[in-house]
Amino acid sequence: MIKRKIFKSQNELVYNINKIHTTKLGIERIKNKLQIDNDVVDYLKNKIQDKNSIIYKKGKNYYCEIDDIIITINSYNYCMITAHIIKKVGDINE
C-alpha cells in the first residue's frame, strides 16, 4: 500500500472547498484553456478532492495538480484564477 503524504495546504483547501468560486471571466478562461463545457466550479472542485490530487501552497496561491491539469486558486479568497493543461516534454504544440 502506498502512503500518500497529506500537506497542510491540502487539508486547508479541501476543508474550505465550499468557498471555492470564480468570476465570469474566470469561467470563460478556464473553459477555453481546458476545452470543457461542464460547470467549471463543480468540475474543478471534484478534481481538487480527488485522492490523486497534489495540492501545495506557493506564495499567495494554492496549486492543485491532477490528470495533467494545474489549477491556481487564491489562498485568501478561494477564487480560482486559472487552470490549464500541463505541457509535457516533447509535446508538438509547445
C-alpha positions in Angstrom: 0.0 0.0 0.0 1.4 3.4 -1.0 1.1 6.0 1.7 0.2 9.5 0.5 1.7 12.5 2.3 -1.0 15.0 3.1 0.2 18.5 3.1 -1.2 21.1 5.5 -2.3 23.2 2.5 -4.2 20.3 1.1 -6.2 19.9 4.3 -6.9 23.6 4.3 -8.1 23.8 0.7 -10.3 20.7 0.9 -11.7 21.9 4.3 -12.7 25.1 2.6 -13.9 23.5 -0.7 -17.3 25.2 -0.4 -15.6 28.7 -0.5 -14.1 28.0 -3.9 -15.6 30.2 -6.7 -14.5 32.1 -9.8 -15.6 35.1 -11.8 -17.5 35.1 -15.1 -14.2 35.9 -16.9 -12.6 33.1 -15.0 -15.2 30.6 -16.1 -14.6 31.5 -19.8 -10.9 31.5 -19.4 -10.9 28.0 -17.8 -13.4 26.6 -20.3 -11.2 27.8 -23.1 -7.9 26.5 -21.7 -9.3 23.1 -20.6 -11.6 22.8 -23.6 -14.5 21.7 -21.4 -18.2 22.5 -21.4 -19.0 21.4 -17.9 -19.9 23.5 -14.8 -16.3 24.8 -14.3 -16.5 25.2 -10.5 -18.0 21.8 -9.8 -15.7 20.1 -12.3 -12.6 21.6 -10.7 -13.8 21.0 -7.1 -14.1 17.4 -8.0 -10.6 17.4 -9.3 -9.3 19.1 -6.1 -11.0 16.5 -3.9 -9.6 13.6 -6.0 -7.4 11.3 -3.9 -4.7 11.6 -6.5 -4.5 15.4 -6.5 -1.3 17.1 -5.4 -2.0 20.3 -3.6 0.5 22.8 -2.4 0.8 26.5 -1.5 3.3 28.8 -3.1 3.2 32.4 -2.1 -0.4 33.6 -2.1 -1.8 30.8 -4.2 -2.8 27.2 -3.9 -1.9 24.9 -6.8 -3.6 21.6 -7.5 -2.1 19.2 -10.0 -4.2 16.3 -11.2 -4.7 14.5 -14.6 -2.3 16.8 -16.4 -4.1 19.9 -15.2 -2.9 22.5 -12.9 -5.4 24.7 -11.0 -4.5 28.0 -9.5 -6.5 29.3 -6.5 -6.0 32.4 -4.4 -5.4 31.3 -0.8 -7.1 34.4 0.7 -10.5 34.4 -1.0 -10.5 30.9 -2.6 -11.1 32.4 -6.1 -10.0 30.1 -8.9 -7.7 32.2 -11.0 -7.0 29.8 -13.8 -6.5 26.2 -14.8 -4.5 24.9 -17.7 -3.2 21.7 -19.2 0.4 20.9 -18.2 2.6 20.6 -21.3 4.8 17.5 -21.3 8.3 17.5 -22.7 8.1 16.6 -26.4 4.6 17.9 -26.9 4.1 19.1 -30.5 2.3 22.3 -29.6 4.9 23.7 -27.2 
